Amino acid sequence: MNGLRVYTEVKSFPDSFCLYPTFYSRRADGPYYRWRYETESQRWLFSRIGAHDFASAGLVQAPWYGVPDALKSSLSEHYVE
């Protein structure tokens, strides 16, 4: 997945309300996507984010080892080489 960057929010950690943090992805100069885990279907769902809806100031690049394995699989399916 060349040029793929994965981000998370600075204060993104599991708590009693949200068991999974929200992740964001972007490949090269492409659009940003928000990734959220849906507990009912037990899978990661994405939505494309418009530039006007996105403030990258509160994001940090997520280390690859910190990205859940199921999300890594979803990212691989989404960003087909």
N, CA and C atoms as a LAMMPS dump frame, in Angstrom:
ITEM: TIMESTEP
0
ITEM: NUMBER OF ATOMS
243
ITEM: BOX BOUNDS ff ff ff
-5.0000000000000000e+02 5.0000000000000000e+02
-5.0000000000000000e+02 5.0000000000000000e+02
-5.0000000000000000e+02 5.0000000000000000e+02
ITEM: ATOMS id mol type element x y z
1 1 1 N 0.844 -1.174 0
2 1 2 C 0 0 0
3 1 3 C 0.888 1.235 0
4 2 1 N 1.434 1.5 -1.147
5 2 2 C 2.342 2.627 -1.316
6 2 3 C 1.684 3.954 -0.979
7 3 1 N 2.371 4.754 -0.209
8 3 2 C 1.908 6.101 0.094
9 3 3 C 0.737 6.181 1.053
10 4 1 N 0.371 5.089 1.692
11 4 2 C -0.758 5.096 2.614
12 4 3 C -0.315 5.605 3.979
13 5 1 N -1.093 6.536 4.5
14 5 2 C -0.859 7.039 5.851
15 5 3 C -2.14 6.829 6.657
16 6 1 N -1.975 6.392 7.889
17 6 2 C -3.106 6.159 8.781
18 6 3 C -2.935 7.064 9.985
19 7 1 N -4.011 7.73 10.346
20 7 2 C -3.992 8.684 11.447
21 7 3 C -5.03 8.311 12.483
22 8 1 N -4.857 8.842 13.673
23 8 2 C -5.847 8.729 14.727
24 8 3 C -5.887 10.063 15.455
25 9 1 N -6.935 10.264 16.217
26 9 2 C -7.067 11.509 16.96
27 9 3 C -6.103 11.511 18.134
28 10 1 N -5.651 12.693 18.518
29 10 2 C -4.686 12.817 19.612
30 10 3 C -5.226 12.182 20.882
31 11 1 N -6.49 12.389 21.18
32 11 2 C -7.092 11.838 22.397
33 11 3 C -7.865 10.563 22.111
34 12 1 N -7.438 9.806 21.116
35 12 2 C -8.164 8.608 20.709
36 12 3 C -7.663 7.403 21.487
37 13 1 N -8.458 6.988 22.451
38 13 2 C -8.149 5.786 23.208
39 13 3 C -9.464 5.165 23.648
40 14 1 N -9.476 3.869 23.869
41 14 2 C -10.73 3.221 24.274
42 14 3 C -11.257 3.789 25.592
43 15 1 N -12.537 3.97 25.667
44 15 2 C -13.178 4.388 26.905
45 15 3 C -14.507 3.652 27.025
46 16 1 N -15.303 4.023 27.996
47 16 2 C -16.553 3.298 28.216
48 16 3 C -17.582 3.568 27.119
49 17 1 N -17.467 4.668 26.393
50 17 2 C -18.42 4.999 25.339
51 17 3 C -18.02 4.376 24.011
52 18 1 N -16.752 4.415 23.69
53 18 2 C -16.27 3.937 22.393
54 18 3 C -15.136 2.945 22.624
55 19 1 N -15.38 1.695 22.281
56 19 2 C -14.363 0.671 22.505
57 19 3 C -13.249 0.715 21.473
58 20 1 N -13.518 1.313 20.318
59 20 2 C -12.531 1.368 19.245
60 20 3 C -12.309 2.815 18.843
61 21 1 N -11.063 3.217 18.712
62 21 2 C -10.804 4.585 18.264
63 21 3 C -11.174 4.748 16.798
64 22 1 N -11.368 5.99 16.39
65 22 2 C -11.623 6.302 14.994
66 22 3 C -10.282 6.502 14.305
67 23 1 N -10.143 5.944 13.123
68 23 2 C -8.931 6.105 12.331
69 23 3 C -9.262 6.868 11.06
70 24 1 N -8.239 7.46 10.478
71 24 2 C -8.369 8.175 9.218
72 24 3 C -7.261 7.683 8.304
73 25 1 N -7.53 7.659 7.002
74 25 2 C -6.501 7.21 6.071
75 25 3 C -6.464 8.136 4.87
76 26 1 N -5.298 8.141 4.254
77 26 2 C -5.106 8.912 3.026
78 26 3 C -3.953 8.273 2.262
79 27 1 N -4.122 8.168 0.967
80 27 2 C -3.072 7.606 0.128
81 27 3 C -2.597 8.685 -0.834
82 28 1 N -1.29 8.93 -0.817
83 28 2 C -0.67 9.969 -1.649
84 28 3 C -1.414 11.285 -1.423
85 29 1 N -1.902 11.915 -2.492
86 29 2 C -2.638 13.168 -2.356
87 29 3 C -4.137 12.969 -2.525
88 30 1 N -4.595 11.758 -2.283
89 30 2 C -6.009 11.434 -2.453
90 30 3 C -6.869 11.93 -1.314
91 31 1 N -8.129 11.545 -1.337
92 31 2 C -9.07 11.989 -0.291
93 31 3 C -8.806 11.295 1.046
94 32 1 N -9.316 11.903 2.084
95 32 2 C -9.258 11.31 3.414
96 32 3 C -10.495 10.437 3.607
97 33 1 N -10.304 9.346 4.38
98 33 2 C -11.408 8.47 4.747
99 33 3 C -11.415 8.304 6.257
100 34 1 N -12.61 8.28 6.835
101 34 2 C -12.777 8.029 8.262
102 34 3 C -13.187 6.572 8.415
103 35 1 N -12.54 5.866 9.341
104 35 2 C -12.82 4.451 9.594
105 35 3 C -13.338 4.29 11.013
106 36 1 N -14.524 3.667 11.125
107 36 2 C -15.128 3.405 12.436
108 36 3 C -15.539 1.944 12.505
109 37 1 N -15.384 1.391 13.678
110 37 2 C -15.762 -0.014 13.872
111 37 3 C -17.232 -0.089 14.244
112 38 1 N -17.968 -0.912 13.51
113 38 2 C -19.384 -1.129 13.795
114 38 3 C -19.521 -2.446 14.543
115 39 1 N -19.955 -2.36 15.779
116 39 2 C -20.008 -3.562 16.618
117 39 3 C -21.077 -4.552 16.179
118 40 1 N -22.193 -4.068 15.626
119 40 2 C -23.251 -4.99 15.201
120 40 3 C -22.797 -5.896 14.062
121 41 1 N -22.137 -5.32 13.073
122 41 2 C -21.674 -6.131 11.933
123 41 3 C -20.25 -6.64 12.144
124 42 1 N -19.606 -6.168 13.18
125 42 2 C -18.236 -6.55 13.525
126 42 3 C -17.274 -6.342 12.359
127 43 1 N -17.338 -5.133 11.792
128 43 2 C -16.405 -4.795 10.724
129 43 3 C -16.148 -3.298 10.71
130 44 1 N -15.071 -2.922 10.057
131 44 2 C -14.687 -1.527 9.921
132 44 3 C -15.391 -0.932 8.712
133 45 1 N -16.061 0.192 8.913
134 45 2 C -16.755 0.895 7.849
135 45 3 C -16.069 2.228 7.603
136 46 1 N -16.09 2.667 6.356
137 46 2 C -15.425 3.921 6.031
138 46 3 C -16.398 4.902 5.408
139 47 1 N -16.035 6.171 5.502
140 47 2 C -16.76 7.227 4.806
141 47 3 C -15.732 8.245 4.322
142 48 1 N -15.977 8.748 3.132
143 48 2 C -15.078 9.748 2.56
144 48 3 C -15.381 11.09 3.208
145 49 1 N -14.321 11.827 3.512
146 49 2 C -14.468 13.099 4.193
147 49 3 C -14.103 14.214 3.235
148 50 1 N -14.979 15.195 3.111
149 50 2 C -14.676 16.367 2.302
150 50 3 C -13.66 17.255 3.014
151 51 1 N -12.888 17.992 2.246
152 51 2 C -11.85 18.855 2.815
153 51 3 C -12.431 19.861 3.815
154 52 1 N -13.638 20.349 3.57
155 52 2 C -14.252 21.326 4.466
156 52 3 C -14.728 20.691 5.773
157 53 1 N -14.898 19.364 5.801
158 53 2 C -15.336 18.649 7.001
159 53 3 C -14.171 18.1 7.815
160 54 1 N -12.987 18.354 7.346
161 54 2 C -11.831 17.689 7.934
162 54 3 C -10.848 18.699 8.507
163 55 1 N -10.527 18.522 9.767
164 55 2 C -9.507 19.357 10.421
165 55 3 C -8.394 18.425 10.881
166 56 1 N -7.279 18.429 10.184
167 56 2 C -6.195 17.497 10.496
168 56 3 C -5.355 17.941 11.692
169 57 1 N -5.64 19.081 12.273
170 57 2 C -4.826 19.593 13.379
171 57 3 C -4.843 18.66 14.587
172 58 1 N -5.944 17.955 14.815
173 58 2 C -6.044 17.09 15.981
174 58 3 C -5.642 15.652 15.723
175 59 1 N -4.959 15.395 14.603
176 59 2 C -4.583 14.028 14.253
177 59 3 C -3.09 13.802 14.373
178 60 1 N -2.746 12.567 14.673
179 60 2 C -1.349 12.142 14.678
180 60 3 C -1.257 10.874 13.84
181 61 1 N -0.111 10.675 13.24
182 61 2 C 0.064 9.469 12.441
183 61 3 C 0.101 8.26 13.367
184 62 1 N -0.713 7.266 13.04
185 62 2 C -0.801 6.058 13.864
186 62 3 C 0.326 5.105 13.491
187 63 1 N 1.025 4.552 14.477
188 63 2 C 2.028 3.545 14.157
189 63 3 C 1.33 2.296 13.618
190 64 1 N 1.932 1.658 12.632
191 64 2 C 1.297 0.504 11.981
192 64 3 C 0.977 -0.595 12.979
193 65 1 N 1.836 -0.782 13.985
194 65 2 C 1.583 -1.825 14.989
195 65 3 C 0.374 -1.477 15.864
196 66 1 N -0.061 -0.215 15.869
197 66 2 C -1.212 0.198 16.654
198 66 3 C -2.526 0.113 15.9
199 67 1 N -2.457 -0.231 14.615
200 67 2 C -3.669 -0.366 13.801
201 67 3 C -4.189 -1.79 13.959
202 68 1 N -5.462 -1.954 14.332
203 68 2 C -6.014 -3.308 14.513
204 68 3 C -5.894 -4.146 13.238
205 69 1 N -5.661 -5.438 13.407
206 69 2 C -5.486 -6.338 12.261
207 69 3 C -6.688 -6.327 11.324
208 70 1 N -7.896 -6.291 11.885
209 70 2 C -9.091 -6.271 11.038
210 70 3 C -9.145 -4.998 10.201
211 71 1 N -8.691 -3.882 10.76
212 71 2 C -8.654 -2.635 9.995
213 71 3 C -7.582 -2.713 8.915
214 72 1 N -6.457 -3.317 9.209
215 72 2 C -5.414 -3.5 8.189
216 72 3 C -5.974 -4.267 6.988
217 73 1 N -6.759 -5.299 7.257
218 73 2 C -7.375 -6.076 6.172
219 73 3 C -8.348 -5.217 5.373
220 74 1 N -9.148 -4.416 6.051
221 74 2 C -10.098 -3.54 5.376
222 74 3 C -9.368 -2.492 4.536
223 75 1 N -8.273 -1.973 5.047
224 75 2 C -7.476 -0.998 4.299
225 75 3 C -6.901 -1.648 3.033
226 76 1 N -6.431 -2.882 3.152
227 76 2 C -5.879 -3.595 1.99
228 76 3 C -6.932 -3.796 0.928
229 77 1 N -8.156 -4.101 1.328
230 77 2 C -9.25 -4.284 0.371
231 77 3 C -9.649 -2.953 -0.276
232 78 1 N -9.628 -1.901 0.53
233 78 2 C -10.045 -0.587 0.032
234 78 3 C -9.035 0.011 -0.939
235 79 1 N -7.76 -0.066 -0.573
236 79 2 C -6.692 0.506 -1.394
237 79 3 C -6.052 -0.581 -2.228
238 80 1 N -6.735 -1.012 -3.263
239 80 2 C -6.224 -2.053 -4.15
240 80 3 C -5.117 -1.448 -4.998
241 81 1 N -3.987 -2.146 -5.072
242 81 2 C -2.837 -1.643 -5.859
243 81 3 C -3.149 -1.586 -7.318
